């Protein structure tokens, strides 16, 4: 069940995200874009970036990806892979050997050239997706500790040369990913690889860096040069870590870096459909570069970024709506059980006293006729002198001995008992209960448990039958007392029917008349007693069956209660994952929303619309097939009948504000005002967008910052953000105008720091130096010569 709930919540979240992106016509890039993922450890980043772009960019089909590593990566329509020659692995010279092997393997080099030209053709095929084909952007992504990045300048310049044949301008950015959360035994070696690579990048970014090698290879084996410089190799170098400048490791790990790479490329290369208000502070790449690399500097200024997303907690909302929808269904079932009057219920199940009397009479109809046979029983002759002094008990004994009692027991009482057993009234009650209660979607197990409850309540069948049973027992006791009293009566002459005139004149009564009198007086009462005893047994069977049914119903309703508890716990658990104010009043607000929607549905489709097969259907039948069946139908009903309501289409800020105030009363001081809410939202965005690079502040002299909000510039919150510290802010604030409905994003840029300012570099330099002293080779180029050339 947990997996089903998680899938339901994620599906709703994905659907809401898709709706938000589909409605946003501004997420398109202006110029063609190529991604180069360099290194075996960047394959996961490639998949993440590919999926994010596919989801968020309208023209993402025109983006081309290349993965370069020592093992092949999964390729696709726009994803290419080239496997670099891998030398015999020796950790001491791994990067150096890979560098040398690259130049020696001409066949692999030809394969790389062919792959790049195929990519170039692919871009041309999708040229109509871009508004401008004069410029190409290339984003190179690598892990700083991946040995494959020793080939960075070769691959970068070769890409620039091949693609430069089609595009007038090629702009290349580098994204270096640093994983500082390393707990394995290779942490020192990985840090040394990272520091070695950063030192190389420091060389590539000098103003007079030059590169020239014969890397273009034709099918005939002819080599052509590729050249660069003198100029920095990359337009911009972004260094992104899994630890931010606060020293906190990001929960998203390196996945957050993938999202930032996508947003940074969108920021630099975004298609703008209409001229926007200058207040939006659109991104200007040239101005940003000038601010992080002042003219008096050597040009080596690096950039990092931080990104935060505050979005509607869709998973928590989905599970909370499901929980309250389920409660509305069970409440309706409980309501239905209380709408049936006891008399109607007794009539429905044929349990009213009139029906019970009729049942007993029908059972006794034939056996009662056997009483006529008692008049033909042989009896002993008793003189008038004897019977005139006898009681009825004594007379019966004198006339019949045990024969009369035995006749009644055999021919009447046992036949009635057999008829009762043959009719199986308890089983018949169970059948009626199944057909008229459980099989009725309006009632089912919920009404079944309520109506069979042994607890005294207005609609309890068991209570009513116990009352009937009590009354029958009282009548039975009274009848027994009357029989005992009758037995003790003496035979009264005047009560005996007299026969002929002669008999009356002689004052003689025939013995036959006396015997008939005894039978009539005693066995008429015994027949009444048998009637009451049979009714008592019938009612006892009904009560026993109701108790049995109640136990069965209770098991089923407990399953319903358990499902409610599981939905409630899932909702609460999901809410707890949301930020404190993002999760505020989700339960209360969406209880109100669900109640409002169900009220509208009841008015439009009838109070009992729940049980239609197009909606939830028969809850008890579904439960009988398993909780998963019922849960699946509930999820379908929520998706079809609840989520499409306009209350789920509100803008992020409006929905958040309504939730914050849903239970507010006039004197409730704990409720946030709109200003308080925006303040908290702004602070969260800023805190979570902390720069993903730990920079040593005391040596960071050229810190320059720009911050961009991705959202609707006309929205109240964005207007609030622009007004917060207007006139006193030390950074540039801009807005990437998007009609976002599901949340707000913020991207912070910080540039101008040097390698020496980076804590990753400062901490790893000791490892690097020590490994070099121990004979490890980390470079394909001679850094000492490169540094000397740069100083010259």
SVG drawing of the C-alpha trace seen along z (x, -y; Angstrom):
<svg xmlns="http://www.w3.org/2000/svg" viewBox="-85 -54 144 103">
<polyline fill="none" stroke="black" stroke-width="0.4" points="0.0,0.0 2.9,-2.4 4.2,-1.9 0.7,-2.6 0.3,-5.8 3.8,-7.0 3.1,-6.3 -0.3,-8.2 1.4,-11.2 4.3,-11.2 1.9,-10.9 -0.1,-13.9 3.1,-15.9 4.4,-15.1 1.0,-16.0 1.0,-19.3 4.6,-20.0 3.7,-19.1 0.7,-21.4 2.8,-24.2 5.5,-23.8 3.0,-23.3 1.4,-26.6 4.8,-28.4 5.5,-29.5 8.8,-31.3 11.0,-28.3 12.8,-28.0 16.4,-28.5 17.4,-31.0 20.6,-29.4 21.5,-25.8 23.1,-24.1 25.5,-21.2 26.4,-19.4 29.6,-17.6 29.7,-15.3 33.3,-14.4 34.2,-11.4 32.7,-8.1 31.2,-9.7 29.1,-12.2 26.8,-9.7 24.2,-10.1 24.4,-13.9 23.8,-13.5 20.6,-11.6 19.4,-14.1 20.1,-17.1 18.5,-15.4 15.3,-14.7 15.1,-18.2 15.5,-19.9 13.0,-17.5 10.5,-18.4 11.1,-22.2 12.3,-23.4 9.8,-23.6 12.6,-23.1 14.6,-20.5 14.4,-18.1 17.0,-20.3 19.6,-20.0 22.5,-17.6 24.4,-15.6 27.8,-13.9 29.3,-11.7 33.0,-10.9 34.4,-8.3 36.4,-5.1 33.2,-3.0 30.3,-3.4 27.2,-5.3 23.6,-4.7 22.9,-6.6 19.7,-7.9 18.2,-10.2 20.1,-13.3 22.6,-11.6 25.9,-10.5 28.7,-8.6 32.4,-8.3 34.7,-5.9 38.2,-7.3 41.1,-4.8 41.9,-3.5 45.5,-2.7 46.6,0.0 45.5,-1.4 48.2,-2.7 47.0,-5.1 50.4,-6.9 50.2,-8.0 46.5,-7.4 45.8,-10.9 49.2,-11.2 48.9,-7.8 45.3,-8.6 46.5,-11.9 49.3,-10.1 47.0,-7.3 44.6,-9.8 47.2,-11.2 48.5,-7.7 45.2,-6.1 44.4,-7.6 41.5,-5.2 39.6,-6.4 40.4,-10.0 38.8,-9.5 35.8,-8.0 35.5,-11.1 35.7,-13.4 32.9,-11.5 30.7,-11.6 31.1,-15.4 30.1,-15.9 27.1,-13.7 26.1,-15.9 26.6,-19.0 24.2,-17.6 21.7,-16.8 21.7,-20.4 21.0,-21.6 18.0,-19.2 16.4,-21.0 17.4,-24.5 13.8,-25.7 13.4,-25.2 15.8,-28.2 15.3,-31.8 19.0,-32.4 21.6,-30.0 24.5,-32.4 25.8,-31.3 26.3,-27.9 26.6,-27.4 28.6,-24.5 28.3,-23.4 31.2,-21.1 30.3,-19.2 32.9,-17.2 33.7,-15.9 36.9,-17.6 38.2,-14.3 37.5,-12.3 40.8,-11.3 39.1,-11.7 39.1,-15.5 42.8,-15.5 41.5,-15.7 39.5,-18.8 41.4,-21.3 41.7,-18.7 38.0,-17.9 36.9,-21.5 39.0,-23.0 38.1,-20.2 34.4,-20.8 34.8,-24.5 36.6,-23.9 34.2,-21.4 31.1,-23.3 32.7,-26.6 32.4,-25.5 28.6,-26.0 28.3,-28.7 29.9,-32.1 30.3,-32.2 30.9,-29.4 30.6,-30.1 31.9,-27.5 31.3,-27.2 32.8,-24.8 30.9,-23.3 33.2,-21.6 31.4,-19.4 33.1,-18.9 32.0,-16.2 33.3,-17.1 31.2,-14.5 33.7,-11.7 34.0,-9.1 35.8,-6.3 39.4,-5.4 40.2,-7.1 39.3,-10.6 42.9,-11.8 43.6,-10.6 40.3,-12.0 41.1,-15.4 44.6,-15.3 43.0,-14.6 40.5,-17.5 43.3,-19.9 45.4,-18.8 42.5,-19.5 41.7,-22.9 45.4,-23.9 45.1,-23.0 41.9,-25.0 43.7,-28.0 46.2,-27.7 43.4,-27.4 41.8,-30.6 44.7,-32.9 44.4,-35.7 47.3,-34.4 46.4,-30.7 47.1,-29.0 46.4,-25.5 47.4,-24.0 47.4,-20.3 46.6,-18.1 43.4,-16.6 41.2,-16.8 41.5,-13.4 40.0,-12.6 39.1,-9.2 42.3,-9.1 44.4,-9.6 45.2,-13.2 45.5,-15.3 44.5,-19.0 45.2,-21.4 42.8,-22.8 43.8,-26.1 42.8,-28.3 44.0,-31.6 45.6,-33.5 42.5,-33.8 40.9,-32.0 39.6,-28.6 36.1,-29.1 33.8,-32.0 32.8,-31.1 33.9,-28.5 31.3,-27.5 32.5,-25.4 29.6,-23.7 30.0,-21.6 27.7,-19.4 28.5,-21.7 27.4,-25.3 29.2,-28.4 27.5,-27.9 29.4,-24.6 26.1,-22.6 25.9,-19.5 22.9,-19.8 20.1,-17.2 19.9,-17.0 23.6,-16.1 24.9,-16.4 21.4,-16.3 21.0,-19.9 24.0,-20.8 22.3,-19.3 19.3,-21.6 21.6,-24.6 23.4,-23.6 20.0,-23.6 18.9,-26.9 22.3,-28.6 22.1,-27.6 18.5,-28.9 19.5,-32.1 22.3,-32.7 20.5,-31.4 16.8,-32.1 14.4,-33.1 12.4,-36.2 9.2,-36.5 8.4,-40.1 10.3,-43.1 10.1,-43.1 10.1,-46.0 13.7,-47.0 12.9,-46.6 13.0,-42.8 16.8,-43.0 17.5,-40.6 20.8,-38.7 23.7,-40.3 26.6,-37.8 29.1,-40.4 28.4,-42.7 28.6,-39.8 32.0,-38.9 33.3,-42.4 32.2,-42.6 33.9,-39.4 37.1,-40.1 38.2,-43.7 40.6,-45.1 43.5,-45.1 43.1,-41.4 44.6,-38.5 41.2,-37.4 40.9,-34.2 37.7,-34.8 35.5,-31.8 31.8,-31.6 29.5,-29.5 25.8,-29.4 23.1,-28.4 19.5,-27.5 16.3,-27.0 12.9,-25.9 9.8,-26.5 6.9,-24.6 3.5,-23.6 3.9,-20.4 1.9,-18.4 2.6,-14.9 1.3,-16.0 -1.7,-17.7 -2.5,-14.5 -2.4,-12.2 -4.3,-14.7 -7.1,-15.0 -7.2,-11.2 -7.6,-10.9 -10.4,-13.5 -12.1,-12.1 -12.1,-8.6 -13.5,-10.2 -16.3,-11.8 -17.2,-8.4 -17.2,-6.7 -19.1,-9.5 -21.8,-9.2 -22.1,-5.5 -22.4,-6.3 -25.0,-8.9 -27.0,-6.4 -27.1,-3.9 -28.8,-6.6 -31.4,-7.5 -33.3,-4.2 -35.9,-4.0 -36.0,-0.9 -39.5,0.1 -38.4,-0.1 -35.3,1.9 -37.3,4.6 -39.6,4.7 -36.7,4.8 -35.3,7.9 -38.7,9.4 -37.9,9.2 -40.9,7.3 -43.1,9.1 -46.0,9.6 -43.7,11.4 -42.2,13.6 -45.7,14.5 -46.7,15.4 -43.6,17.5 -44.3,19.5 -48.0,20.0 -47.0,21.3 -44.6,23.8 -47.4,25.0 -50.3,25.1 -49.9,28.8 -48.6,30.2 -51.5,28.5 -54.0,30.6 -52.6,33.7 -54.3,32.7 -57.6,34.0 -56.0,37.4 -55.8,37.3 -59.5,37.7 -59.1,41.2 -56.5,42.3 -57.5,45.3 -58.2,44.4 -58.8,46.3 -62.3,46.5 -62.6,44.5 -65.8,44.4 -67.6,41.1 -67.0,41.4 -63.3,41.4 -62.9,38.7 -65.3,36.3 -62.7,35.8 -59.7,35.6 -57.7,32.6 -57.0,32.3 -53.4,33.6 -54.7,36.7 -57.4,37.2 -54.9,37.1 -52.8,39.7 -55.7,41.9 -57.1,41.8 -53.9,41.9 -50.9,42.5 -48.0,41.1 -49.7,41.8 -51.2,38.3 -48.0,36.5 -46.0,38.9 -48.5,38.4 -48.3,34.6 -44.5,34.7 -44.2,36.9 -46.9,35.7 -46.9,32.0 -43.9,30.7 -41.3,32.6 -42.9,31.9 -42.9,28.2 -39.2,28.4 -38.4,30.3 -40.2,27.7 -38.3,24.9 -35.0,26.6 -35.9,27.4 -36.8,23.8 -33.4,22.6 -34.6,19.1 -31.1,18.0 -29.7,18.9 -32.7,17.1 -32.0,14.0 -28.3,14.1 -29.4,14.4 -31.8,11.4 -29.0,9.5 -26.5,10.2 -29.0,9.3 -30.6,6.2 -27.9,4.7 -24.4,5.8 -25.2,5.9 -26.7,2.5 -24.0,-0.1 -25.8,-2.7 -25.4,-0.5 -22.8,2.3 -20.5,3.2 -20.8,-0.2 -24.6,0.0 -24.4,3.7 -22.2,3.2 -24.4,0.4 -27.6,2.2 -26.4,5.4 -24.7,3.7 -25.6,5.2 -25.2,1.8 -28.5,0.1 -29.2,-2.4 -32.3,-3.6 -31.5,-1.5 -30.2,1.6 -31.9,4.8 -30.4,6.8 -31.8,4.5 -35.3,4.7 -35.1,8.5 -33.9,8.8 -36.9,6.8 -39.2,9.1 -37.4,12.1 -37.9,10.6 -41.6,10.1 -41.9,13.7 -40.1,15.1 -42.5,13.2 -45.5,14.6 -44.0,18.0 -43.6,17.9 -47.1,16.7 -48.4,19.5 -46.5,22.1 -48.0,20.7 -51.5,20.9 -50.8,24.5 -49.7,25.4 -52.8,23.7 -55.0,25.5 -53.5,28.8 -54.5,28.2 -58.1,27.4 -60.7,30.1 -63.1,31.3 -66.2,29.2 -69.4,30.8 -71.0,27.6 -68.0,27.1 -68.4,30.5 -70.6,30.6 -73.6,32.8 -75.0,35.2 -78.6,36.6 -81.8,35.7 -81.6,38.9 -78.2,38.0 -79.3,34.7 -82.4,36.2 -80.3,38.8 -77.5,36.3 -75.0,38.7 -72.2,37.5 -70.6,39.8 -67.0,40.7 -66.1,39.8 -67.2,36.2 -65.0,36.0 -62.0,37.3 -62.5,34.7 -62.8,32.0 -59.5,33.0 -57.8,32.9 -59.2,29.6 -58.4,27.9 -54.8,29.1 -53.5,29.4 -55.1,26.2 -52.7,24.5 -49.9,26.8 -50.3,25.7 -50.1,22.1 -47.0,23.0 -45.5,24.7 -46.2,21.6 -44.4,19.3 -41.5,21.7 -41.1,21.9 -41.2,18.2 -38.5,17.9 -36.3,20.3 -36.8,18.4 -35.9,15.1 -32.9,16.7 -31.7,17.9 -32.2,14.4 -30.3,12.8 -27.5,15.3 -27.2,14.7 -27.2,11.0 -24.4,11.3 -22.5,13.5 -23.1,11.0 -22.0,8.2 -18.7,9.9 -18.2,10.3 -19.2,6.8 -16.9,5.5 -13.9,7.3 -14.7,5.6 -15.4,2.1 -12.1,2.4 -10.4,2.9 -12.1,-0.3 -10.9,-2.1 -7.4,-0.7 -7.3,-2.0 -8.4,-5.4 -5.5,-5.4 -3.0,-4.4 -4.2,-7.2 -4.1,-9.7 -0.6,-8.6 0.6,-8.8 -0.8,-12.3 0.8,-13.5 4.1,-12.0 4.1,-13.7 3.1,-17.0 6.0,-16.7 8.5,-16.6 7.3,-20.0 8.8,-23.2 7.1,-24.4 5.2,-27.2 4.7,-25.4 2.9,-22.6 0.9,-25.0 -2.8,-24.0 -2.7,-21.5 -4.9,-19.2 -7.4,-21.9 -7.5,-23.6 -7.9,-20.5 -10.5,-19.2 -12.5,-22.3 -11.7,-22.0 -12.9,-18.3 -16.0,-19.1 -16.8,-22.0 -16.3,-19.8 -18.4,-16.9 -21.2,-19.3 -21.2,-20.6 -21.1,-17.1 -24.0,-16.0 -26.0,-18.9 -25.2,-18.3 -25.3,-14.4 -27.3,-13.5 -26.5,-12.7 -25.6,-9.1 -23.3,-9.8 -20.5,-8.1 -21.8,-4.6 -22.0,-5.1 -19.5,-2.9 -18.1,-6.1 -17.2,-7.2 -16.2,-5.0 -18.8,-2.3 -19.7,0.4 -17.2,-0.1 -18.0,3.2 -17.6,5.3 -14.3,3.6 -13.1,4.2 -14.1,7.8 -11.6,8.0 -8.9,6.4 -7.8,3.0 -5.7,2.4 -8.8,2.6 -10.7,0.1 -7.7,-2.2 -7.2,-2.1 -10.9,-3.0 -10.6,-5.9 -7.5,-7.2 -9.3,-7.0 -12.3,-8.9 -10.1,-11.6 -8.2,-12.1 -11.4,-12.3 -13.8,-14.1 -11.7,-16.1 -8.4,-17.3 -10.0,-18.9 -11.8,-21.4 -10.8,-25.0 -9.6,-25.1 -6.6,-23.1 -5.7,-25.5 -4.9,-28.5 -1.5,-30.3 1.1,-29.1 1.1,-32.2 -2.7,-32.5 -3.1,-28.8 -0.4,-29.2 -2.0,-32.4 -5.4,-30.8 -4.0,-27.8 -2.2,-30.0 -5.5,-31.7 -8.0,-28.9 -8.7,-28.6 -8.1,-32.2 -10.4,-34.0 -10.4,-37.7 -8.4,-37.5 -6.0,-34.7 -2.6,-36.2 -0.8,-33.1 -2.0,-33.4 0.4,-34.9 -0.5,-38.0 0.3,-38.2 3.4,-40.3 4.6,-37.8 4.0,-34.9 6.0,-36.7 8.8,-37.5 9.1,-33.8 9.0,-32.7 11.6,-35.2 13.9,-34.2 13.5,-30.5 14.3,-31.1 17.4,-33.1 18.7,-30.6 18.2,-27.6 19.9,-29.3 23.2,-29.5 26.2,-29.5 27.3,-25.9 31.0,-26.6 32.8,-27.1 34.9,-30.2 37.4,-31.6 35.9,-35.0 38.9,-36.9 40.8,-36.4 37.8,-36.9 38.3,-40.5 36.2,-40.6 32.9,-39.0 30.1,-40.0 26.6,-38.7 23.5,-38.6 20.2,-37.0 17.3,-35.9 13.8,-34.9 12.0,-32.5 8.4,-33.5 5.7,-35.9 7.0,-39.4 3.5,-40.7 2.8,-38.4 2.5,-39.9 5.4,-38.0 7.9,-39.0 6.8,-42.6 7.4,-42.2 10.9,-40.6 11.9,-43.6 10.8,-46.0 12.4,-44.4 15.7,-46.2 15.3,-48.4 17.8,-51.2 20.2,-49.5 20.9,-46.1 24.5,-45.3 23.6,-42.8 21.7,-42.9 18.2,-41.4 16.5,-40.1 13.4,-38.2 13.2,-35.4 9.6,-36.0 7.6,-32.8 4.0,-32.1 4.7,-29.5 1.7,-28.1 3.3,-25.5 6.1,-27.3 8.9,-29.8 12.6,-29.3 15.6,-31.5 19.1,-31.3 22.0,-33.1 25.2,-33.8 28.5,-34.7 31.7,-35.3 35.1,-36.8 36.9,-34.3 40.2,-32.6 41.3,-29.1 43.1,-30.0 39.8,-31.3 38.2,-27.9 38.2,-25.7 38.1,-22.6 41.3,-23.7 42.9,-24.9 42.1,-21.6 43.2,-19.4 46.4,-21.1 48.3,-19.3 47.2,-15.9 48.1,-16.9 51.6,-18.1 52.2,-15.0 51.2,-12.6 53.4,-14.5 56.3,-14.1 55.6,-10.4 55.9,-10.1 52.3,-10.5 51.8,-12.3 48.6,-14.2 49.0,-16.2 49.3,-15.7 50.9,-19.2 53.9,-20.7 52.3,-23.1 55.6,-24.6 56.2,-25.6 52.7,-26.8 53.0,-29.0 56.2,-30.4 54.7,-31.1 51.8,-32.8 54.0,-35.1 56.0,-36.0"/>
</svg>
